Amino acid sequence: MKKLLNIKEVRENPENPRFIIDSKFKKLVESIKSFPEMLEKRPIVVDENMVVLGGNMRLKACKAAGIFEIWVDIAKDWTEEQKKEFIVKDNIGFGQWDWDILANEWNTEELQSWGLDLPTFDKEVDYSLLDDFDISDELEDLTNGVKKAIQIPFNLDDYEEAQELYKFWREQGAYVGGLFLEKLREEKNKL
């Protein structure tokens, strides 16, 4: 049951196993200040006693942002075990970011201001330290039989079929990368 409450009615969960570092907390506060409407679409989850099950950091950030009313979703009739399970599962970050899409189709400054930690790479790497070493034999030994992987995005409707085909061809002992490469070459030659 979702409803709007006075922020003073909602209590932080003292057993919350998550925390947030200062720089991220500041970004969360700024995010809430600049886009408070998102709080209604992603309410803080509480139990019948108004103790937070999901959204402790958002509650703290709302207080710091000067918000007086917050949206909550009340989880009624949950057992203590269900509450504990939710606290952990709500904070597990499943999935991964597609860094290529983020880098090419999103404003990275905005992403960082919203709190997303983007990977950084040293722009100036000094490889001259390796000039005196000949490691070609060691590299050949290390790379013998090693394959590299690329990530291929599939439409949701095609994903299961692609997974099944991949599994089928692997079970046949086929080099799936070679099959894929062969098909891509054929399609390129048609252009």
N, C-alpha and C positions, 0 to 999 in steps of 0.2 A: 504494500500500500504506500503510494508516494504522496507526500504532503510537504508543505512549506512550514517551517518552524522557526521560532526565535533561536538564534545560535546558542543562547545560554541554556537551552533545554537539552542540548546534545552533549554527551560526555565522551571524552577521549578514553580509549581502551588502554588501561595500564599494562595489559599483557600483550600489546602489539609488538611483534618481533621485527618490524620494519622501522627504519629511520631514514632521514634525509640529511645530506650535508648542506652546510650554509649556502653555498653558491647555487645549488639546485633549488633550495627552499626559496631563495630570493627570486629565482626565475619562475617558480610556481606561483608566488604571490603576484608577480607582475602579470603572469598569464591570466590569473583570475581577475585582476583589476582591469585588464584590457578586454577580456571576453567573459564577463560574469554569466552570460546566457548559457554557457556550456554546463553550468552547475545544475540546471534543471534537467538537462539531457543525461547527465551522469551524476545522479544523486548519491549522497553518502548513505551507505547501508548501515542500519542500526538494528538492535534487538528491541524487544518490548520495553526495556528499561532505558532506552535512548543511549545505550553504549555502542560506540562505533565498532562495526565488524569490518567495514571496508571504507577507507577514506580518511584515516587519521591525519595524514599529511595535508590533505585538502582542507580538513576542518581547521587545523592550525594555521594554514595559509589564509583561509577565509577570515579568521580572527585578526591576523596580521594585516590583511587588506581592508579591514574596517567593515566587513559585511555583517549585517545584523540578522538577516534571515537566510536560511539555507534549505535546500530541498533534501529530503531524506526519503529513503525507501525502507519501510519497517518490515523486518523478517519476523513474522509471527510464528509461534509454536515450533521453533527450532530447538532441537536438543543441544546440550552443551557441546557434544561431539560435532554436530553439524556446524555450530558457530565457529569452533576451532578450525575445522576443515575449511570453511569459507575464508577465514582470516588468511590462511596460508595460500589457498588456491587463487584468491583474488589478487594476490601480490606476485604470483609466479609469472614471469614474462615468457610466454610461449612464443615461438616464431622468431624470425630474424628480419632485419631490415634489408631491403634490396638497395644497397648503397649506390649502385649505378643510377637507378631511378631517382633516388633522393638528390644525388649530385647533379643530374641533368635536367630534372623537371621541377625541382623545388628550389626556393631561395634558401641557401644554406645559412645565411645570417638569421633569417626568421626561424629556421629549425633550431638553431642554437639558442635563440632568445626564448623559444618555447620549452627549452630544457632538454633537447635531444643532444646527447654526446656524440659528436661526429668524430670519426677516426682522423688522426693527423699523421702526417708523414714528414720526416725530415727532408727538407728540400735540398740540402747540401750534404750528401754523404761522401766522405772521403774514402774512396776505394784504393787509393795509392798504397795503403798499408798492405794490400794483398799482392803488390807487384813482385815481391821477392819470393813468393810461394808458387810452386807448381803443383796444383792439386788435381790435375786433369785425370790421373789414374783413379784417385779416390772418388772423384765425381762420377766417373764412368761406372765404378762399382756400385755407388749409391743409387744411380738412376737406372741401372739394369732392371728392366721389368716394371719400373714404376710408371704408373699412369696418372695423368692429371685429369681433373674434373672441371666441367663448366656447368653453370646453372642455366637451365633452359625454362623459361616461363611458359606455362600452359594455361589456356582458358580453363575455368573450373569444369566445364562440361567435358573437356578432353583429358583431364588429369588422370582419372581412374584407368581409362583405356591405355594411356601412355605408360602408366605404371605396370599394367598387366603385360603389355608388349615388351617392355624392358625386362621384366621377370622371365617371360617366356624365352626370349632370345639368350638371356644369361644362362638359363637352364639348358639350352641347346649347346652351350659352350661358345657362343658367338661373341665376337668383339663388337659390342653395341656401338661404340664410338666410331668404328670403321663403317658400319652400316649407315649410321647417321651422316658421316662425312661423304660417303658415296652418293647418298640421296641429295645432299646439299650441292655437290659438284654437278650432278645431273641437272638440277634446277637452275644453277648458275649458267650452265652451258646453253640452256634454252633461251636465255635472255639475249 
